[in-house]
Amino acid sequence: MSRVYNFSAGPSMLPEEVLKKAQDEMLEYGKSGMSVMEMSHRSKDYQEIIDSAEALVRELMNVPDNYKVMFLQGGGSTQFAMVPLNFANKNKKADYVITGQWAKKAAAEAERYITVNRVASSADKTFSYIPKLDKSTFSSDADYFYICYNNTIYGTRYTQLPETDKPIIADISSCAMSEVIDVTKFGMLFAGAQKNLGPAGVTLVIVREDLLGDAMDITPTMLNYQTHADNGSMYNTPPTYGIYVLKLVLEWIKSKGGIAELQKINEAKAKILYDYLDSSKMFKGTVVPEDRSLMNAPFVTGNEELDAKFVAEAKAAGFVNLKGHRTVGGMRASIYNAMPVEGVKALVEFMKKFESENM
Ligand SMILES: *Cc1c(COP(=O)(O)O)cnc(C)c1O
């Protein structure tokens, strides 16, 4: 067996310890006589798994008691509809900042139900920066203010939150638990698990309780957060195995010293890569330095043929999934929590070698 360094944007690498633990427990979980996959979600064993997953989210992210933690299905994309349906019943209006494909999709989906005010956009420069916000463009009657915290495709991230008195709703799919964030600054946070938290199929949702209970009448039962909040994420069968693996990932994060410790490692990893990009004569980063993501680093050579040659040779050397998103071209290295420092160092060494051979 030889595992590669996987730079995929998602689904992405999981910590090897987590995969091994899942392997150990595959045929029999504890003394249950069965795999987690075969368990009733109403069983005592399973209840312990989901309770422990929730407790770990609360502990690691320091989630206050007046927030609900839920494990839902439908990916990040289902949240694009759930957010307006649940949180915009007062004025049927919300502010969105357009920083890439995911924010764009979220705004377009919201527009099916409510009035969307796009307060700013960085589309003019292929989303290579986080736009400066001008408060005079904010709606005084918005029900919420929406951002995509880390832009997976374009490699930007917020380092400062918008100054607004409306509940901030943030898509943290590609940066959840990669850096410390203050949950109390948000009305609601959500993350598809497959970037940084576990396998595809689970979406982590954290919502302030006072925002619940006012969904539009047309909201389907399954798309109403209240349904899931009232039933401990077990109104129907939850994605049981995905939640179990997510729990293993959270235990791994805790064993590493928690999110603050991982943040230090993530900052060190990103620095290794960006420092090299800044010094290279062949490769260059596509994002303005002050808004660079810790998780997703897009870069180009400026020559499509050379980009393709690099991606192919990198793959052959065990550095896979480095091809950039089709809208940016070039390359993108996603270096989530599970990517070890050695993986980033090895990639940079490989890039240096490629540069010296192809200049
Ligand atoms: C991947 C991603 C999504 C979409 O997630 P799905 O689970 O595929 O629906 C949404 N937002 C961000 C920031 C993402 O990275």
The ligand as a MOL file (V3000), in Angstrom:
LIG
                    3D

  0  0  0     0  0            999 V3000
M  V30 BEGIN CTAB
M  V30 COUNTS 15 15 0 0 0
M  V30 BEGIN ATOM
M  V30 1 C -17.7880 22.3730 -1.1300 0
M  V30 2 C -18.4610 23.6150 -0.6770 0
M  V30 3 C -19.8610 23.7640 -0.7320 0
M  V30 4 C -20.7690 22.7370 -1.3300 0
M  V30 5 O -20.8420 21.6240 -0.5570 0
M  V30 6 P -21.7260 20.3590 -0.9810 0
M  V30 7 O -21.6350 19.5490 0.2680 0
M  V30 8 O -21.0770 19.7380 -2.1580 0
M  V30 9 O -23.0930 20.8370 -1.2560 0
M  V30 10 C -20.4020 24.9260 -0.2360 0
M  V30 11 N -19.6340 25.9110 0.2620 0
M  V30 12 C -18.2860 25.8030 0.3100 0
M  V30 13 C -17.4940 26.9210 0.8800 0
M  V30 14 C -17.6610 24.6550 -0.1490 0
M  V30 15 O -16.3270 24.5550 -0.1060 0
M  V30 END ATOM
M  V30 BEGIN BOND
M  V30 1 1 1 2
M  V30 2 1 2 3
M  V30 3 2 2 14
M  V30 4 1 3 4
M  V30 5 2 3 10
M  V30 6 1 4 5
M  V30 7 1 5 6
M  V30 8 2 6 7
M  V30 9 1 6 8
M  V30 10 1 6 9
M  V30 11 1 10 11
M  V30 12 2 11 12
M  V30 13 1 12 13
M  V30 14 1 12 14
M  V30 15 1 14 15
M  V30 END BOND
M  V30 END CTAB
M  END
